[in-house]
Amino acid sequence: MHQDLKKILVSEEQIVAKCKELGAKISHDYRAIGENPLLVAVLKGSVPFLAELVKHIDLDIEFDFMDVSSYEGTESIGDVRIIKDLDRSIKGTRILLVEDIVDTGRTIKEVTR
């Protein structure tokens, strides 16, 4: 275990199992509607989860990324700043938003406006 951690809440094996489950569900649901998923990842914390998740999606996948900050160090500053926005318009497009952690909900609220 890492020196700075007291306890691991979710093991790597549990994360991989959940990614397999989600990947199968995403593949099934998007195949049923005849679309390929557009995954929008909120950088940078979501990237390891995204990398594991896409291994288990059996479809062509499109990606886009946002870089958003609401923290200075480990403290929430309240304001959500979009550092890098999407590279294209997603108006009318179904997206799957991939985020590493939701604590206040402000980031998700801001990026889904």
C-alpha positions in Angstrom: 0.0 0.0 0.0 1.1 3.6 -0.6 2.8 5.2 2.3 0.4 8.2 2.3 -2.8 6.1 2.4 -4.4 4.7 5.5 -6.8 2.4 3.7 -7.7 1.4 0.1 -11.5 1.7 -0.2 -11.8 0.1 -3.7 -9.3 -2.4 -4.9 -7.8 -2.5 -8.4 -9.7 -5.8 -9.0 -13.0 -4.2 -8.0 -12.3 -1.3 -10.4 -11.5 -3.6 -13.3 -14.6 -5.7 -12.5 -16.8 -2.6 -12.5 -15.2 -1.4 -15.8 -16.0 -4.7 -17.4 -19.6 -4.5 -16.2 -20.0 -0.9 -17.4 -18.2 -1.6 -20.7 -20.7 -4.4 -21.4 -23.7 -2.3 -20.5 -22.4 0.7 -22.6 -21.8 -1.6 -25.6 -25.2 -3.2 -25.3 -27.1 0.0 -24.9 -25.3 1.9 -27.7 -25.6 -1.1 -30.0 -29.3 -1.1 -29.3 -29.7 2.5 -30.5 -27.3 2.2 -33.4 -24.8 4.7 -32.2 -21.2 4.8 -31.0 -20.4 6.4 -27.7 -18.8 9.8 -27.3 -16.8 9.7 -24.0 -16.0 13.1 -22.5 -13.3 12.8 -19.9 -12.6 15.5 -17.3 -8.8 15.7 -17.1 -6.7 14.6 -15.5 -8.0 12.3 -12.7 -10.4 10.4 -14.9 -7.8 9.2 -17.4 -6.8 6.0 -15.6 -10.4 5.0 -15.2 -11.2 5.9 -18.8 -8.2 3.9 -20.0 -9.5 0.8 -18.2 -13.2 1.4 -19.2 -12.5 1.6 -23.0 -10.8 -1.8 -22.9 -14.3 -3.2 -22.2 -16.4 -1.3 -24.7 -16.9 -3.4 -27.9 -17.7 -0.5 -30.2 -15.9 2.3 -32.0 -15.5 5.1 -29.5 -15.1 8.8 -29.9 -13.3 10.9 -27.3 -13.1 14.5 -26.2 -11.6 16.0 -23.1 -12.1 18.9 -20.7 -9.7 20.3 -18.2 -11.6 21.8 -15.3 -10.4 23.2 -12.0 -12.2 24.0 -8.8 -9.3 23.3 -6.4 -6.1 25.0 -5.3 -4.0 22.1 -3.9 -6.5 20.0 -1.9 -8.9 22.8 -1.1 -12.0 23.6 -3.1 -12.1 27.3 -4.1 -15.8 27.2 -5.0 -15.5 28.6 -8.5 -15.2 26.1 -11.4 -12.8 27.2 -14.1 -12.8 25.6 -17.5 -9.1 25.5 -18.6 -9.7 23.4 -21.8 -13.1 23.1 -23.3 -14.3 20.5 -25.8 -12.9 20.6 -29.3 -16.3 20.5 -30.9 -19.9 21.2 -30.4 -21.9 18.4 -28.7 -25.3 20.0 -29.0 -27.8 17.2 -29.6 -25.2 14.5 -29.0 -25.4 11.8 -26.4 -22.3 11.8 -24.3 -20.9 9.8 -21.4 -19.1 12.0 -19.0 -16.2 10.4 -17.2 -15.1 12.0 -14.0 -12.8 10.7 -11.2 -14.6 12.0 -8.2 -17.8 14.0 -7.4 -17.7 15.7 -4.0 -19.6 19.0 -4.3 -21.2 18.4 -7.7 -20.2 21.9 -8.9 -17.8 20.6 -11.6 -20.5 18.3 -13.1 -23.1 21.1 -12.9 -20.7 23.5 -14.7 -19.6 21.1 -17.5 -23.1 19.9 -18.3 -24.5 23.5 -18.8 
